[in-house]
């Protein structure tokens, strides 16, 4: 799998990639195409555009991670989107991928090993059963804003935050839980990507 184009595509999103990150992303893209897609973890329609639709879409969150962040929990990780993508860029992070479906959890464990990401761990149970605290939670296809925040709220440190993939039709004033501050970040480099929302306690 060729890695050409990662640098320029990432730069348009405000992300700089070193050679190691480009190599990991290229290997992960190959795993998505060769392993995840046949397992039904990537839709057939998305296979020709898996880089833009999935990998680059996840990279949008990299600038929203702080240098002081140490622990991240990816809610309903599925094929590792965004958890494994972010780990490829930030191998210093301790990342927990929560995925209750066993076949997907097995894929995640295999992918973390193939990508040589020893700080990534798979939690093959419901996120609600996790008894740990994190600086950041991520939710890309976990659910609506309220259930995503409810799951993240009990996992986050007091100053922690949830990065939520809001989608094109997201309206910040609709379906938001009480006591939550929200900040939206638009990405013009990816067409029809929708906003990223950072949700935190007031």
C-alpha positions as CSV (number, residue, x, y, z in Angstrom):
1,X,0.0,0.0,0.0
2,X,1.5,3.3,-1.0
3,X,1.7,6.1,1.5
4,X,1.8,9.0,-1.0
5,X,-0.5,11.9,-0.3
6,X,-0.6,11.5,3.5
7,X,1.5,14.6,4.2
8,X,-0.3,17.1,2.0
9,X,-3.7,15.8,2.9
10,X,-2.9,16.0,6.6
11,X,-1.3,19.4,6.3
12,X,-4.6,20.7,4.9
13,X,-6.2,19.6,8.2
14,X,-3.5,21.3,10.3
15,X,-1.7,18.1,11.1
16,X,2.0,17.4,10.4
17,X,3.0,13.8,10.0
18,X,6.5,12.4,10.5
19,X,7.7,9.3,8.6
20,X,6.6,7.0,11.4
21,X,3.1,8.3,11.5
22,X,2.7,8.1,7.7
23,X,3.9,4.5,7.8
24,X,1.4,3.6,10.6
25,X,-1.5,5.3,8.8
26,X,-0.6,3.5,5.6
27,X,-0.6,0.1,7.3
28,X,-3.8,0.9,9.1
29,X,-5.5,1.9,5.8
30,X,-4.4,-1.4,4.4
31,X,-5.9,-3.3,7.4
32,X,-9.2,-1.5,6.9
33,X,-9.3,-2.5,3.3
34,X,-8.1,-6.0,3.6
35,X,-9.5,-7.1,7.0
36,X,-12.2,-4.6,8.3
37,X,-14.1,-4.2,5.0
38,X,-14.6,-7.9,4.4
39,X,-15.9,-8.2,8.0
40,X,-18.5,-5.6,7.3
41,X,-16.8,-3.0,9.5
42,X,-16.5,-0.6,6.5
43,X,-19.4,-0.3,4.2
44,X,-18.9,-1.3,0.6
45,X,-19.7,2.2,-0.6
46,X,-16.9,3.6,1.6
47,X,-14.2,1.2,0.4
48,X,-13.1,3.4,-2.6
49,X,-12.9,6.4,-0.3
50,X,-11.8,4.9,3.0
51,X,-8.9,7.4,3.3
52,X,-11.0,10.5,3.1
53,X,-14.2,9.2,4.6
54,X,-12.6,7.6,7.6
55,X,-8.9,8.1,8.2
56,X,-8.6,11.7,7.3
57,X,-11.9,12.4,9.0
58,X,-10.4,11.0,12.2
59,X,-7.2,13.1,11.8
60,X,-9.3,16.2,12.2
61,X,-9.3,15.7,16.0
62,X,-5.5,15.7,16.3
63,X,-5.2,19.5,16.7
64,X,-7.8,19.3,19.5
65,X,-5.6,17.0,21.6
66,X,-3.4,18.8,24.2
67,X,0.2,18.2,24.8
68,X,-0.7,17.4,28.4
69,X,-3.3,14.7,27.5
70,X,-2.1,11.3,28.6
71,X,-5.1,9.0,28.5
72,X,-7.8,8.7,25.9
73,X,-10.9,6.5,25.7
74,X,-12.6,5.8,22.4
75,X,-16.3,5.0,22.9
76,X,-17.6,2.3,20.6
77,X,-14.4,2.1,18.6
78,X,-15.7,-0.2,15.8
79,X,-12.8,-0.5,13.3
80,X,-10.6,1.8,15.4
81,X,-12.0,5.0,14.1
82,X,-10.9,7.4,15.6
83,X,-9.0,5.6,18.4
84,X,-6.3,3.8,16.3
85,X,-5.9,6.8,14.0
86,X,-5.2,9.1,16.9
87,X,-2.8,6.5,18.5
88,X,-0.9,6.4,15.2
89,X,-0.2,10.1,15.6
90,X,0.1,10.2,19.3
91,X,1.8,6.9,20.4
92,X,2.6,8.6,23.7
93,X,-1.1,8.4,24.6
94,X,-2.5,5.5,26.6
95,X,-5.6,4.7,24.5
96,X,-8.4,2.4,25.5
97,X,-10.7,1.2,22.7
98,X,-14.1,0.2,24.0
99,X,-15.9,-2.3,21.7
100,X,-18.5,-4.8,22.9
101,X,-18.7,-6.8,19.7
102,X,-16.2,-9.6,20.0
103,X,-15.2,-9.8,16.3
104,X,-14.5,-6.1,16.2
105,X,-12.6,-6.2,19.5
106,X,-10.5,-9.0,18.0
107,X,-9.7,-6.9,14.9
108,X,-8.8,-3.9,17.2
109,X,-6.3,-6.0,19.2
110,X,-4.8,-7.4,16.0
111,X,-4.5,-4.0,14.5
112,X,-2.9,-2.5,17.6
113,X,-0.3,-5.3,17.5
114,X,0.3,-4.9,13.7
115,X,0.8,-1.2,14.1
116,X,3.2,-1.6,17.0
117,X,1.1,0.5,19.4
118,X,1.8,-1.1,22.8
119,X,0.0,1.7,24.7
120,X,-3.3,0.8,23.1
121,X,-5.7,-1.6,25.0
122,X,-9.0,-3.0,24.0
123,X,-11.9,-3.1,26.4
124,X,-14.3,-5.8,25.0
125,X,-17.2,-4.8,27.2
126,X,-19.7,-2.0,27.5
127,X,-18.1,1.4,28.2
128,X,-20.3,1.7,31.3
129,X,-18.3,-1.1,32.9
130,X,-15.0,0.7,32.6
131,X,-13.7,2.0,36.0
132,X,-11.0,4.4,34.9
133,X,-10.5,8.1,34.3
134,X,-9.4,9.8,31.1
135,X,-8.3,13.2,29.9
136,X,-10.2,12.8,26.6
137,X,-13.0,10.6,25.3
138,X,-13.9,10.4,21.6
139,X,-17.2,9.4,20.1
140,X,-17.5,9.2,16.3
141,X,-20.3,6.7,15.7
142,X,-21.3,5.9,19.3
143,X,-24.7,7.6,19.4
144,X,-26.3,11.0,19.7
145,X,-24.8,13.9,21.8
146,X,-26.7,13.1,25.0
147,X,-25.9,9.3,25.2
148,X,-22.3,10.0,24.1
149,X,-21.9,12.7,26.9
150,X,-23.6,10.4,29.5
151,X,-21.1,7.6,28.7
152,X,-18.1,10.0,28.7
153,X,-19.1,12.0,31.8
154,X,-18.5,9.1,34.2
155,X,-15.1,8.4,32.6
156,X,-13.6,11.8,32.3
157,X,-11.3,13.6,34.8
158,X,-12.9,16.8,36.3
159,X,-11.3,18.9,33.5
160,X,-11.7,16.2,30.8
161,X,-13.6,16.6,27.6
162,X,-15.4,14.7,24.9
163,X,-14.5,15.1,21.2
164,X,-17.8,14.3,19.4
165,X,-18.1,13.9,15.6
166,X,-21.3,16.0,15.3
167,X,-22.1,15.6,11.6
168,X,-23.6,17.9,9.0
169,X,-27.0,18.2,10.6
170,X,-25.9,18.8,14.2
171,X,-27.6,21.7,16.0
172,X,-25.9,22.6,19.3
173,X,-29.1,23.7,20.9
174,X,-31.0,20.5,20.2
175,X,-30.6,17.3,22.3
176,X,-27.8,18.6,24.5
177,X,-27.6,17.5,28.1
178,X,-27.8,20.1,30.9
179,X,-24.6,21.4,32.5
180,X,-22.4,20.9,29.4
181,X,-20.3,23.5,27.6
182,X,-19.9,22.9,23.8
183,X,-17.5,24.4,21.3
184,X,-17.7,23.6,17.6
185,X,-14.8,23.3,15.2
186,X,-15.5,23.3,11.5
187,X,-13.2,21.6,8.9
188,X,-13.3,23.2,5.5
189,X,-10.6,20.9,4.0
190,X,-13.0,17.9,4.0
191,X,-16.2,18.4,2.1
192,X,-19.4,17.4,4.0
193,X,-17.5,16.4,7.1
194,X,-19.6,18.3,9.6
195,X,-18.3,19.8,12.8
196,X,-16.3,18.4,15.7
197,X,-17.8,19.3,19.0
198,X,-15.8,19.6,22.2
199,X,-18.1,18.9,25.2
200,X,-17.0,19.6,28.8
201,X,-18.5,20.3,32.1
202,X,-19.6,23.8,32.9
